[in-house]
Amino acid sequence: MDIHEFTKQIEAEFEEVEPGTITPTTNYREIKSWSSMYALIVIAFVDANFDVQLSADDLRNSQTIQDIYNIVMAKKTN
């Protein structure tokens, strides 16, 4: 999965986001509906689709969708 498909799938997890408004450079914490619930949704999405465990530190140390994607890809290759 490339970054654009990853971004589209993450965007689909957000109920109140207009399709096409999230990009790889979007700071996900600035998404209006962002909450700890969405953090858990993103963690579950990554686990289900990539078999990769994101930690709270991974989210704390990232800001953009691209950051999350990079972490997932790095963990997937290890």
QUIHU-V170525 format. One line per field, one symbol per residue. phi: phi as a letter, one per 30 degrees, with the letter a starting at -180 (. if undefined). psi: psi as a letter, one per 30 degrees, with the letter a starting at -180 (. if undefined). A space follows every 10 residues. Layout:
# QUIHU-V170525
phi->???
psi->???
This chain:
# QUIHU-V170525
phi->.ddddedddd eddcdccdei ccbecddddc deceaddddd ddddedddcb hbcdcddedd cbbcddeded dddddddd
psi->kleeeeeeee effkegkkkg fklfgkjfff kegklfeeee eeeeeeeeff hkjkleeeee gleleeeeee eeeeeef.
